[in-house]
């Protein structure tokens, strides 16, 4: 997939603050958009290098200087979709770092160029 086909990755102000706070406490981070089978998918936040990416994981952008990876199968399923990293109340999924006390990261999907950051959530 060439870079013109990759989704644009942005973040809400709340997510940017959460990322900056986590980086200040934990050091460099990375995000991997998981492809869960039962509960949908969720952005997983790890300390940089803690998750070993594979040849199907595509670097699609950065949030707060932290790389964001998405599996090729998800990119194939989400053509023409941009990703917006956000935070919501609740616990982090799996092994992901929490976005803050009582917060977890979520991904919203929007049409390219849309200013609507209230798109579908995972």
Secondary structure as the mmCIF struct_conf table of DSSP 4:
data_model
#
loop_
_struct_conf.conf_type_id
_struct_conf.id
_struct_conf.beg_label_comp_id
_struct_conf.beg_label_asym_id
_struct_conf.beg_label_seq_id
_struct_conf.end_label_comp_id
_struct_conf.end_label_asym_id
_struct_conf.end_label_seq_id
HELX_RH_3T_P HELX_RH_3T_P1 UNK A 3 UNK A 5
BEND BEND1 UNK A 6 UNK A 6
HELX_LH_PP_P HELX_LH_PP_P1 UNK A 7 UNK A 8
STRN STRN1 UNK A 9 UNK A 11
HELX_RH_AL_P HELX_RH_AL_P1 UNK A 13 UNK A 26
BEND BEND2 UNK A 28 UNK A 28
STRN STRN2 UNK A 29 UNK A 33
BEND BEND3 UNK A 37 UNK A 39
STRN STRN3 UNK A 43 UNK A 47
TURN_TY1_P TURN_TY1_P1 UNK A 48 UNK A 49
BEND BEND4 UNK A 50 UNK A 51
TURN_TY1_P TURN_TY1_P2 UNK A 55 UNK A 56
STRN STRN4 UNK A 57 UNK A 63
TURN_TY1_P TURN_TY1_P3 UNK A 64 UNK A 65
STRN STRN5 UNK A 66 UNK A 71
HELX_RH_AL_P HELX_RH_AL_P2 UNK A 72 UNK A 77
TURN_TY1_P TURN_TY1_P4 UNK A 78 UNK A 80
STRN STRN6 UNK A 81 UNK A 89
BEND BEND5 UNK A 90 UNK A 90
HELX_LH_PP_P HELX_LH_PP_P2 UNK A 91 UNK A 93
TURN_TY1_P TURN_TY1_P5 UNK A 94 UNK A 95
HELX_LH_PP_P HELX_LH_PP_P3 UNK A 96 UNK A 98
BEND BEND6 UNK A 99 UNK A 99
STRN STRN7 UNK A 100 UNK A 100
TURN_TY1_P TURN_TY1_P6 UNK A 101 UNK A 102
STRN STRN8 UNK A 103 UNK A 111
TURN_TY1_P TURN_TY1_P7 UNK A 112 UNK A 113
STRN STRN9 UNK A 120 UNK A 121
#
